[in-house]
Amino acid sequence: MSDQDTPPAWMMPSFPEADEARKWQEIDPDHLAWRRDLVERQLRRERLDQWVGYGFRLLEHVIVVGFGVAFVWLGFYAVDHKVSAQIVPMIGGGVAGLAGAVLAVRNRRE
C-alpha cells in the first residue's frame, strides 16, 4: 500500500499507548477489543470504498469502449449502405458527446 492509499492520521481512530492501554484495561476490560474492532471495521469500509471506486472506473471504461465500438460499427454500416454522407453528423456528434462526457467526469474527479 503506498503513502497515497493510506488515510490521514486524523481519520484513523488512535490506538492508545501502552500505559494508557493499561489504564483502560483496568477501567473496562473489553475496551481494547472494542477499539480494535472499530479500527478493523473502518479499514474494511475503506477497502470496500476502494473496490467500489475501481468498479465504477472499470464500468466507465467499458461504457466508453462500447460506445466507441458502436460508432465504428455504425460507420461501417453507413459506408456499406452508401449513406455515409448522411450519417457523418450523427457519428461526429456522438463521438463529441462521448468525449465531452469522459472529460467532464475526469475533470470533476480530479
Secondary structure as a PSIPRED ss2 file (coil, helix, strand):
# PSIPRED VFORMAT (PSIPRED V4.0)

   1 M C   1.000  0.000  0.000
   2 S C   1.000  0.000  0.000
   3 D C   1.000  0.000  0.000
   4 Q C   1.000  0.000  0.000
   5 D C   1.000  0.000  0.000
   6 T C   1.000  0.000  0.000
   7 P C   1.000  0.000  0.000
   8 P C   1.000  0.000  0.000
   9 A C   1.000  0.000  0.000
  10 W C   1.000  0.000  0.000
  11 M C   1.000  0.000  0.000
  12 M C   1.000  0.000  0.000
  13 P C   1.000  0.000  0.000
  14 S C   1.000  0.000  0.000
  15 F C   1.000  0.000  0.000
  16 P C   1.000  0.000  0.000
  17 E C   1.000  0.000  0.000
  18 A H   0.000  1.000  0.000
  19 D H   0.000  1.000  0.000
  20 E H   0.000  1.000  0.000
  21 A H   0.000  1.000  0.000
  22 R H   0.000  1.000  0.000
  23 K H   0.000  1.000  0.000
  24 W H   0.000  1.000  0.000
  25 Q H   0.000  1.000  0.000
  26 E H   0.000  1.000  0.000
  27 I H   0.000  1.000  0.000
  28 D C   1.000  0.000  0.000
  29 P C   1.000  0.000  0.000
  30 D C   1.000  0.000  0.000
  31 H H   0.000  1.000  0.000
  32 L H   0.000  1.000  0.000
  33 A H   0.000  1.000  0.000
  34 W H   0.000  1.000  0.000
  35 R H   0.000  1.000  0.000
  36 R H   0.000  1.000  0.000
  37 D H   0.000  1.000  0.000
  38 L H   0.000  1.000  0.000
  39 V H   0.000  1.000  0.000
  40 E H   0.000  1.000  0.000
  41 R H   0.000  1.000  0.000
  42 Q H   0.000  1.000  0.000
  43 L H   0.000  1.000  0.000
  44 R H   0.000  1.000  0.000
  45 R H   0.000  1.000  0.000
  46 E H   0.000  1.000  0.000
  47 R H   0.000  1.000  0.000
  48 L H   0.000  1.000  0.000
  49 D H   0.000  1.000  0.000
  50 Q H   0.000  1.000  0.000
  51 W H   0.000  1.000  0.000
  52 V H   0.000  1.000  0.000
  53 G H   0.000  1.000  0.000
  54 Y H   0.000  1.000  0.000
  55 G H   0.000  1.000  0.000
  56 F H   0.000  1.000  0.000
  57 R H   0.000  1.000  0.000
  58 L H   0.000  1.000  0.000
  59 L H   0.000  1.000  0.000
  60 E H   0.000  1.000  0.000
  61 H H   0.000  1.000  0.000
  62 V H   0.000  1.000  0.000
  63 I H   0.000  1.000  0.000
  64 V H   0.000  1.000  0.000
  65 V H   0.000  1.000  0.000
  66 G H   0.000  1.000  0.000
  67 F H   0.000  1.000  0.000
  68 G H   0.000  1.000  0.000
  69 V H   0.000  1.000  0.000
  70 A H   0.000  1.000  0.000
  71 F H   0.000  1.000  0.000
  72 V H   0.000  1.000  0.000
  73 W H   0.000  1.000  0.000
  74 L H   0.000  1.000  0.000
  75 G H   0.000  1.000  0.000
  76 F H   0.000  1.000  0.000
  77 Y H   0.000  1.000  0.000
  78 A H   0.000  1.000  0.000
  79 V H   0.000  1.000  0.000
  80 D H   0.000  1.000  0.000
  81 H C   1.000  0.000  0.000
  82 K C   1.000  0.000  0.000
  83 V C   1.000  0.000  0.000
  84 S H   0.000  1.000  0.000
  85 A H   0.000  1.000  0.000
  86 Q H   0.000  1.000  0.000
  87 I H   0.000  1.000  0.000
  88 V H   0.000  1.000  0.000
  89 P H   0.000  1.000  0.000
  90 M H   0.000  1.000  0.000
  91 I H   0.000  1.000  0.000
  92 G H   0.000  1.000  0.000
  93 G H   0.000  1.000  0.000
  94 G H   0.000  1.000  0.000
  95 V H   0.000  1.000  0.000
  96 A H   0.000  1.000  0.000
  97 G H   0.000  1.000  0.000
  98 L H   0.000  1.000  0.000
  99 A H   0.000  1.000  0.000
 100 G H   0.000  1.000  0.000
 101 A H   0.000  1.000  0.000
 102 V H   0.000  1.000  0.000
 103 L H   0.000  1.000  0.000
 104 A H   0.000  1.000  0.000
 105 V H   0.000  1.000  0.000
 106 R H   0.000  1.000  0.000
 107 N H   0.000  1.000  0.000
 108 R H   0.000  1.000  0.000
 109 R H   0.000  1.000  0.000
 110 E C   1.000  0.000  0.000
